[in-house]
Amino acid sequence: MQVNFEKVGFRYRSLIRKIYDFTLNYTKNDFKYAVITVSFANEGKIKELNQQYRKVDKVTDVLSFPMLDITYPHKLKEFYSEVSPDGFLYLGDVVICPQIAKKQAKEYGHSKKREISFLALHGLLHVLGYDHIEKQDEKVMQDTANEILNKLNIKRKSNV
């Protein structure tokens, strides 16, 4: 998987790549030529994006912009026909607000690094078609996120 970064500090890039590579393998979505973009945005910008695309006039922690019309449990291999002429399958974008992540990390009693990890993973799962509108879907998404973070030893209330 190729991960493009915009305004993401170097300390988080390898962590997010590791999480994304593991997640694609874990969810059986391993697709060598998949591409995703991860961006960090300040509170003003993420609020603006939230208003523009979701019609919600407030700051949020993470936004996902899927390029594929995928729903869980469908897999990326089913979208082979969507591969672009350059040979890549563009999955979409994930935008994280590090200021909100820092506040939430303090509130939840764990590191900012752990919170960024959770938000990056949450965004990727949305791009892969996971959702949390219905209770049963929320449970699947939350359980999947917890299993992945635990397997990567990115625990709550830790200094990861």
N, C-alpha and C positions, 0 to 999 in steps of 0.2 A: 504494500500500500504506500502510496505517496501522500505525504501530509505537507501541505503548503501553509506557511505561517505568515500572519500579518500582525505586527506589533506585539508579538509574543516573545518574551525574554528567553534567552538561551537556557536559563535554569529549568524552564518548563518544557522545552521542545523535545528532549530525549524522553522525558517522562510520558508525555502525551503520545509520542510515537510508539513507545513500549505498550501503553494501554491499548492503543488502537490496533496494533498488530496482534496482540493477545486476544482482543475482543473479536476480531474478524475470524481468527482461528477457533476460538471458543464457541462462537455462534454458528460455526460452519458456513461462514461468509467469506472465507479466504479467497480473495480475487486479486491476483498479483498487480493488475493494472488499474485498481481502484484509486481514485484521487479525492481528497477532501481538503477543505481550507478551514483552518482554525484561526480566529482573530480575537484579540483582546480589545475591548472598547470601554471607554470611561462611562460613568453613570449617565451623563447627558446624551451620549451617542446611543447607548443601549435603550434608553427611554425613547429616544426619537425612532429607533428601529422598531421597538415594541408598538409604538403608536402607529407608525406607517404600515406595518405588515400584519399586526394583530388587533389594531384598534383598541389597544389597552394603554392608557396614558399614565404609565408608572414605570419605575426602574425595575429591572428583573435581573436575575443572576446569569441566565444562559438562554440563548435563542438558537433554534435549529432551522435551517432552510434546506430541506431535502430537494434534490434534483430529480429523483426517481419517485414514481408513484408505487412505492413498495409498502406492504403491510406485513407485520409479523404474522405467521411464521415463514413467509416467502423468503427466498435466498437471492443473493446477488447474481448467482449463475443464471437465474431465470431472466435476467435483464441483459444477456449477452448482445441482444439486438440493439441495445442502447449505446454500445461502445461507439465512441466518436471516431471520425476519420483518422485522428492521430493515434488511435489504439487505446485510449483511456476510457474508463467508466467513471464519469464525474458523479460523485455521490451528493455533494452539496456543501453547505457551510455551517460552521458552528461558531457562535460569537459568545464570548464569556466576559463578564464584567469583574475584573480582579478586585475592585474596591468592595463590591458586594460579597465576593468570595471571602475576603478578609473579615468582613463583619460577621458573616455566617460561621466562619471557622471559630471565631471567638465565642459566638453564641453557642455553638455545638461542642466547644471544648476540645477541638483538635487543630491541627496545623493548617495553614493556608494552602500548603502543598497538597494535603489530603482533600481539601475542598475543591481546589482546581481540578484535581484528578477526578473527583466525583462529577463535577460539572462537565468536564470534557467527555467523560464516558456517557453521561446522561444525554448530551447532545448527539453523540454518535449513535446511541441506541435509537433516538428519534429518527435520525437519518436512515437507519436500517429498518424502520417501520414499526418500532415499538411505540406504545402510547400509554397514557395513564388516565384516559377519560373514564373508562369503565373500571369498576373495582377489580375485576379479575385480570384485566390488562395491566393495571397498576401493580398488582402483586407479581405478575410475571416480570415486568420491567424492573421493579425494585429487587426482586430475588436475583435476577440476572446480574444487576449492577453489584449487589452485595457479594455474590459468588465470585465475580471477576476481581473486584477489589481485594477480597480476602485471599484469593489465589495469588495475587500479586503482592501480598503482604502490605497493602495500603489500608491500614486499620483506622477506625474511629479512635479519637482520643489518643493519638500518637503523634510523635514528632517526625513522621515520615518526611 
